[in-house]
Amino acid sequence: MNSFEAIKTIGERLTQRSIYAEHQIYDVRIDSAALASSDDVAMLRHNQHQVLLRAYQSRYVLLPTMTPVGSIVEQLHRHYDPQEIAALERLRPSLEAELIEPWVTMARCSAPSIDLTDYIERLVVELRTQAQTPFVAYLRGCHHHEHHYRNFLIQSSADLLAEASASALGIVGEFGAPQSALFRILIDEFGYGVHERKHSVLYRAVMRDFGLCSEYNAYWPLFDTVTLELHNTIHYLFQNPRNFFMQIGFLLFAETAYQHSTRDHWHYLREFYPKVDARYFAEHAHIDLHHTRIVIDEVIAPLLKTYGEEVGREIMVGAELTKRSFDAAAAHLLAVSRAFDAAVIAKQAIYASPDNASLDTALPEVASLGSAITPAMATLIDNPKARIRVGGLGWITKAHAFTSFPEGTIGRLTETEE
């Protein structure tokens, strides 16, 4: 169902929807044009994840941070047109079945056949005693670690610039005392009603201190496929109520894992960038200790008591799915950093921050973004003027060097002006 032609068709429709957009948050384009001259399977998969991203984003209330030139009411009516949203929703179930559910099946197979209480005890100990986060350890040995960190911030922004919006969809309804416990976690994520303490606001501060645009959705052209896969897996869990108990597994793993990783990032920033606003990481390293206890004691315990072992199994599946998604994203980020460093050493790449000039005020023209390209597609490039932007890292100056990058990396192909 989600063939090259189907993706091209929805891509054209999404481009038409974006023609009158005055702000990045209303940009719903995808890279379907890249399929016009290629039958690259990796690009198709990237496009599929982009369509799924747009379907999930349509559940968000989005307003520009600046006063628009035209009518905000007209923009809302265009962006949230029921017919356009319905067109995405028709594709969503088959996209989820193709892109996410195979990983759910694998999580069901990998979830251990043990009591949930034993599983939680092992998981918490494992996550809290693991070695330093590999990416942070790598940064400490880099001479140009600021570019690697910008790429980390950009890739993470797919979800963190709207942090907790996905899980907020999981508490709507009526399901007893666990609902109130989950709401307490959610309100922490939203700064307990104080906007300046909202986690997405704190994340914006980190991005700005690294010279990045902090507008939601502004960096969608630089997201790797693996980045989208993590984002979409989270949304698959929370935008489908049938996954409720797996959602709890996500929270169990994510809240516990974040204690460790955010602490590592906070220490790294304090050491190398003491002037950067690192409150986002400090807050998580502290509050997520509390959140783990809420999930275990006030959500999982009463659910198990009421519904039995079947629930425990689903919670473990959700945790294992989350572990796989987090691990894949972390491994990919590190692999891209290593591949780019190798290209720089070989004098086939240069570090360069993204150009934010067009992102600060208006929707960038399609041409200015450059064409999306996968490592496999780079084998066909013989233009000596070609250069490829890789996320927040910089430019590949010899196109063939991009062929050595890991699957799931997306570049933006342009030409030098020489």
C-alpha positions as CSV (number, residue, x, y, z in Angstrom):
1,M,0.0,0.0,0.0
2,N,2.8,2.4,0.9
3,S,4.7,2.1,-2.4
4,F,6.8,4.6,-4.2
5,E,3.8,5.9,-6.0
6,A,1.7,6.2,-2.9
7,I,4.4,8.1,-1.1
8,K,4.9,10.4,-4.1
9,T,1.2,11.2,-4.2
10,I,0.9,12.1,-0.5
11,G,4.2,14.0,-0.8
12,E,2.7,16.2,-3.5
13,R,-0.4,16.8,-1.4
14,L,1.7,17.8,1.6
15,T,3.7,20.2,-0.5
16,Q,0.5,21.8,-1.6
17,R,-0.6,22.2,2.0
18,S,2.7,24.0,2.8
19,I,2.6,26.5,0.0
20,Y,0.8,29.1,2.1
21,A,2.6,28.3,5.4
22,E,4.1,31.3,7.0
23,H,6.0,29.5,9.7
24,Q,8.1,26.3,10.1
25,I,5.6,24.7,12.4
26,Y,3.1,24.5,9.5
27,D,5.6,23.0,7.1
28,V,4.4,19.5,6.4
29,R,6.6,18.7,3.4
30,I,8.4,15.5,3.0
31,D,11.3,14.5,0.7
32,S,9.1,12.6,-1.8
33,A,10.8,14.5,-4.7
34,A,13.9,12.4,-4.0
35,L,11.9,9.3,-5.1
36,A,11.3,10.8,-8.5
37,S,14.8,10.0,-9.7
38,S,15.6,7.0,-7.5
39,D,14.1,3.7,-6.5
40,D,16.3,3.6,-3.4
41,V,14.6,1.5,-0.7
42,A,16.3,3.4,2.1
43,M,14.8,6.7,0.8
44,L,11.4,5.2,0.5
45,R,11.6,4.1,4.2
46,H,12.7,7.6,5.1
47,N,9.7,9.1,3.3
48,Q,7.4,6.6,5.0
49,H,8.6,7.7,8.4
50,Q,8.2,11.3,7.4
51,V,4.6,10.7,6.4
52,L,4.0,9.0,9.8
53,L,5.7,11.9,11.5
54,R,3.2,14.3,9.8
55,A,0.3,12.1,10.8
56,Y,1.3,12.2,14.4
57,Q,2.1,15.9,14.4
58,S,-1.5,16.6,13.2
59,R,-2.6,15.8,16.8
60,Y,-0.6,18.8,18.2
61,V,-1.8,22.3,18.8
62,L,0.8,24.4,17.1
63,L,1.0,28.2,17.1
64,P,3.9,30.4,15.8
65,T,6.1,32.2,18.3
66,M,5.8,35.4,16.4
67,T,2.8,37.3,15.1
68,P,2.1,36.0,11.5
69,V,1.7,38.4,8.6
70,G,-1.7,36.9,7.6
71,S,-4.6,35.7,9.6
72,I,-3.8,33.1,12.3
73,V,-7.3,31.7,12.1
74,E,-7.0,31.1,8.4
75,Q,-3.6,29.4,9.0
76,L,-5.1,27.1,11.6
77,H,-8.0,26.2,9.3
78,R,-5.6,25.3,6.5
79,H,-3.2,23.4,8.6
80,Y,-5.9,21.4,10.5
81,D,-8.2,20.9,7.5
82,P,-10.2,17.7,8.4
83,Q,-9.9,16.3,4.8
84,E,-6.1,16.7,4.8
85,I,-5.7,15.1,8.3
86,A,-8.0,12.3,7.2
87,A,-5.7,11.6,4.2
88,L,-2.8,11.1,6.5
89,E,-4.9,9.0,8.9
90,R,-5.8,6.6,6.1
91,L,-2.1,5.8,5.6
92,R,-1.2,5.7,9.2
93,P,-2.3,2.1,10.1
94,S,-0.5,0.5,7.2
95,L,2.6,2.6,7.9
96,E,2.6,1.6,11.6
97,A,2.2,-2.0,10.5
98,E,5.2,-1.8,8.2
99,L,7.5,0.4,10.1
100,I,6.9,-0.1,13.9
101,E,5.0,-3.4,14.5
102,P,7.8,-5.7,13.4
103,W,9.8,-4.2,16.2
104,V,6.9,-4.8,18.6
105,T,6.9,-8.5,17.6
106,M,10.6,-8.7,18.3
107,A,10.1,-7.0,21.7
108,R,7.5,-9.7,22.5
109,C,10.1,-12.4,21.7
110,S,12.9,-10.7,23.6
111,A,10.9,-9.9,26.8
112,P,12.0,-12.4,29.4
113,S,9.7,-14.9,30.9
114,I,10.1,-13.7,34.5
115,D,8.0,-11.9,37.1
116,L,7.6,-8.2,36.4
117,T,8.9,-7.4,39.9
118,D,12.1,-9.2,39.2
119,Y,12.3,-7.6,35.7
120,I,12.0,-4.1,37.2
121,E,14.6,-4.8,39.9
122,R,17.1,-6.0,37.2
123,L,16.3,-3.1,34.9
124,V,16.7,-0.4,37.4
125,V,20.0,-1.7,38.6
126,E,21.3,-2.2,35.1
127,L,20.4,1.3,34.0
128,R,21.7,3.1,37.1
129,T,25.0,1.3,37.1
130,Q,26.0,1.3,33.5
131,A,29.1,3.0,32.2
132,Q,29.3,6.5,30.9
133,T,27.0,7.2,28.0
134,P,29.1,6.1,24.9
135,F,28.3,9.3,22.9
136,V,29.4,11.5,25.8
137,A,32.5,9.5,26.3
138,Y,33.2,10.0,22.5
139,L,32.7,13.7,22.8
140,R,35.4,14.0,25.5
141,G,38.0,12.7,23.0
142,C,36.9,14.9,20.1
143,H,38.7,18.1,19.0
144,H,35.5,19.5,17.4
145,H,32.9,18.1,19.8
146,E,30.7,21.2,19.5
147,H,29.6,20.1,16.0
148,H,28.8,16.6,17.2
149,Y,26.8,18.1,20.1
150,R,24.9,20.3,17.7
151,N,23.9,17.3,15.7
152,F,22.8,15.5,18.9
153,L,20.6,18.5,19.8
154,I,19.1,18.7,16.3
155,Q,18.3,15.0,16.1
156,S,16.9,15.0,19.6
157,S,14.7,18.1,18.9
158,A,12.3,15.9,16.8
159,D,10.8,14.9,20.1
160,L,12.2,17.2,22.8
161,L,11.0,20.5,21.4
162,A,7.5,19.2,22.2
163,E,8.5,17.1,25.1
164,A,5.8,15.1,26.9
165,S,3.2,16.0,24.2
166,A,3.2,12.4,23.1
167,S,2.7,10.9,26.6
168,A,0.1,13.5,27.3
169,L,-2.1,11.7,24.8
170,G,-1.9,8.6,27.0
171,I,-3.6,10.0,30.1
172,V,-6.8,11.2,28.5
173,G,-9.7,9.1,29.6
174,E,-10.7,7.4,32.8
175,F,-8.7,4.6,34.4
176,G,-8.5,5.2,38.1
177,A,-5.7,6.2,40.5
178,P,-2.9,5.4,38.0
179,Q,-4.2,8.2,35.8
180,S,-3.7,10.8,38.6
181,A,-0.2,9.5,39.2
182,L,0.7,9.8,35.5
183,F,-0.7,13.3,35.5
184,R,1.7,14.3,38.3
185,I,4.6,13.1,36.1
186,L,3.1,15.0,33.2
187,I,2.7,18.2,35.0
188,D,6.4,18.1,36.1
189,E,7.3,17.8,32.4
190,F,5.3,21.0,31.7
191,G,7.1,22.9,34.5
192,Y,4.4,22.5,37.0
193,G,2.5,25.3,35.3
194,V,5.5,27.6,35.2
195,H,6.3,28.2,31.5
196,E,9.9,29.0,32.1
197,R,10.5,25.6,33.7
198,K,8.7,23.6,31.0
199,H,11.1,21.0,29.8
200,S,10.8,21.9,26.1
201,V,11.5,25.5,27.0
202,L,14.7,24.4,28.9
203,Y,15.7,22.4,25.8
204,R,15.2,25.4,23.6
205,A,17.7,27.3,25.9
206,V,20.4,24.6,25.3
207,M,19.8,24.8,21.5
208,R,20.1,28.6,21.4
209,D,23.3,28.5,23.4
210,F,24.8,26.3,20.7
211,G,23.8,28.8,18.0
212,L,20.8,26.7,16.8
213,C,17.3,27.7,15.8
214,S,14.9,26.6,18.5
215,E,11.7,26.6,16.5
216,Y,9.7,23.4,16.6
217,N,9.9,21.5,13.2
218,A,12.5,23.9,11.8
219,Y,15.2,21.2,11.4
220,W,13.0,18.5,9.8
221,P,15.2,18.3,6.7
222,L,18.2,17.3,8.8
223,F,16.5,14.4,10.7
224,D,18.0,11.0,10.0
225,T,15.6,8.0,9.4
226,V,16.7,6.5,12.7
227,T,15.7,9.8,14.4
228,L,12.2,9.6,12.9
229,E,12.0,5.9,13.8
230,L,12.5,6.7,17.5
231,H,10.0,9.6,17.4
232,N,7.4,7.5,15.6
233,T,7.8,4.5,17.9
234,I,7.0,6.7,20.9
235,H,4.0,8.1,19.2
236,Y,2.9,4.7,18.0
237,L,2.7,3.7,21.7
238,F,0.9,6.8,22.9
239,Q,-1.4,7.6,20.0
240,N,-2.9,4.1,20.1
241,P,-4.9,3.5,23.3
242,R,-4.7,-0.3,22.8
243,N,-1.0,0.1,23.7
244,F,-1.8,1.5,27.1
245,F,0.1,-1.1,29.1
246,M,3.1,-0.9,26.8
247,Q,3.0,2.9,27.4
248,I,3.7,2.2,31.0
249,G,6.7,0.0,29.9
250,F,8.0,3.0,27.9
251,L,7.8,5.2,31.0
252,L,9.4,2.6,33.2
253,F,12.4,2.4,30.9
254,A,12.6,6.0,29.7
255,E,12.3,7.7,33.2
256,T,15.0,5.3,34.6
257,A,17.4,5.5,31.6
258,Y,17.1,9.3,31.5
259,Q,18.5,9.7,35.0
260,H,21.8,8.3,33.9
261,S,22.1,9.8,30.4
262,T,21.1,13.3,31.4
263,R,23.5,13.3,34.3
264,D,26.3,12.4,31.9
265,H,25.3,15.3,29.6
266,W,25.1,17.7,32.5
267,H,28.6,16.9,33.7
268,Y,29.9,17.1,30.1
269,L,28.4,20.6,29.6
270,R,29.6,21.8,33.0
271,E,33.1,20.8,32.1
272,F,33.4,21.9,28.5
273,Y,30.6,24.6,28.2
274,P,30.1,26.1,31.6
275,K,28.2,29.1,30.2
276,V,25.6,27.0,28.4
277,D,22.2,26.8,30.1
278,A,22.2,23.1,31.1
279,R,19.1,23.1,33.3
280,Y,17.3,20.7,31.0
281,F,19.8,17.9,31.9
282,A,20.1,18.9,35.6
283,E,16.4,18.8,36.0
284,H,16.0,15.4,34.4
285,A,18.8,13.9,36.4
286,H,17.0,14.9,39.5
287,I,13.2,14.6,38.8
288,D,13.4,11.3,37.0
289,L,14.5,9.5,40.1
290,H,11.1,10.5,41.6
291,H,9.3,9.7,38.4
292,T,10.6,6.1,38.3
293,R,9.2,5.5,41.8
294,I,5.8,6.9,40.8
295,V,5.7,4.6,37.8
296,I,6.7,1.5,39.9
297,D,4.7,2.2,43.1
298,E,1.7,4.2,42.0
299,V,1.1,3.0,38.4
300,I,2.5,-0.5,37.9
301,A,1.6,-1.9,41.4
302,P,-2.1,-1.1,41.3
303,L,-2.4,-2.1,37.7
304,L,-0.8,-5.5,38.5
305,K,-3.1,-5.9,41.5
306,T,-6.2,-5.2,39.5
307,Y,-5.5,-6.9,36.2
308,G,-2.9,-9.6,36.9
309,E,0.2,-11.1,35.1
310,E,-1.1,-10.4,31.6
311,V,-0.5,-6.7,32.3
312,G,3.0,-7.3,33.5
313,R,3.9,-9.0,30.3
314,E,2.7,-6.0,28.2
315,I,4.7,-3.6,30.4
316,M,7.8,-5.6,29.8
317,V,7.2,-5.6,26.0
318,G,6.8,-1.8,26.1
319,A,10.1,-1.5,28.1
320,E,11.9,-3.8,25.7
321,L,10.6,-2.0,22.6
322,T,11.8,1.3,24.2
323,K,15.2,-0.1,25.0
324,R,15.6,-1.3,21.4
325,S,14.6,2.1,20.0
326,F,16.8,4.1,22.4
327,D,19.8,1.8,21.8
328,A,19.4,2.0,18.0
329,A,19.2,5.8,18.0
330,A,22.2,6.1,20.3
331,A,24.3,3.7,18.3
332,H,23.4,5.5,15.0
333,L,24.3,8.9,16.4
334,L,27.7,7.6,17.5
335,A,28.3,5.8,14.2
336,V,27.5,9.0,12.2
337,S,29.9,11.0,14.4
338,R,32.7,8.5,13.8
339,A,32.0,8.4,10.0
340,F,32.1,12.2,9.8
341,D,35.3,12.4,11.8
342,A,36.9,9.8,9.5
343,A,35.9,11.8,6.4
344,V,37.4,15.0,7.9
345,I,40.7,13.2,8.6
346,A,40.7,12.0,5.0
347,K,40.1,15.6,3.9
348,Q,36.7,14.7,2.4
349,A,34.6,16.8,4.8
350,I,34.6,20.0,6.8
351,Y,32.8,20.9,10.0
352,A,30.2,23.7,9.7
353,S,27.2,24.8,11.7
354,P,23.8,24.8,9.9
355,D,22.8,28.1,8.3
356,N,19.9,29.3,10.4
357,A,19.3,32.6,8.5
358,S,16.2,31.4,6.7
359,L,14.9,29.4,9.7
360,D,14.6,32.4,12.0
361,T,12.0,34.3,10.0
362,A,10.2,32.2,7.4
363,L,9.7,28.9,5.7
364,P,12.8,28.1,3.6
365,E,12.4,27.5,-0.1
366,V,12.5,23.9,-1.2
367,A,15.6,24.5,-3.3
368,S,17.6,26.0,-0.4
369,L,17.2,22.8,1.6
370,G,19.1,20.7,-0.9
371,S,17.9,17.3,-2.2
372,A,17.6,14.5,0.3
373,I,20.1,11.7,-0.3
374,T,21.0,8.3,1.3
375,P,24.5,6.8,1.4
376,A,23.6,4.3,-1.4
377,M,22.4,7.2,-3.6
378,A,25.8,8.9,-3.3
379,T,27.4,6.1,-5.3
380,L,25.8,7.6,-8.4
381,I,27.2,11.1,-8.0
382,D,30.1,12.1,-10.2
383,N,29.7,15.9,-10.0
384,P,33.0,17.3,-8.5
385,K,31.0,20.4,-7.2
386,A,28.6,18.3,-5.2
387,R,28.6,18.6,-1.5
388,I,26.4,17.0,1.1
389,R,25.3,18.4,4.5
390,V,25.1,15.8,7.3
391,G,22.9,17.0,10.1
392,G,24.5,19.5,12.4
393,L,28.0,18.3,11.6
394,G,29.0,19.9,8.4
395,W,29.6,19.2,4.7
396,I,30.9,16.2,2.9
397,T,33.1,17.7,0.1
398,K,33.8,14.5,-1.8
399,A,30.4,12.8,-2.4
400,H,31.8,9.3,-2.5
401,A,32.8,9.7,1.2
402,F,29.1,9.7,2.1
403,T,28.7,6.1,0.9
404,S,30.6,4.9,4.1
405,F,28.0,6.4,6.4
406,P,25.6,4.1,8.3
407,E,22.2,3.1,6.9
408,G,19.6,5.5,8.0
409,T,21.7,8.6,7.6
410,I,20.2,11.4,5.4
411,G,22.2,14.1,3.7
412,R,21.2,17.2,1.8
413,L,22.8,17.4,-1.6
414,T,23.8,20.8,-3.1
415,E,26.6,22.2,-5.3
416,T,29.4,24.6,-4.4
417,E,29.3,28.0,-6.0
418,E,32.8,27.9,-7.5
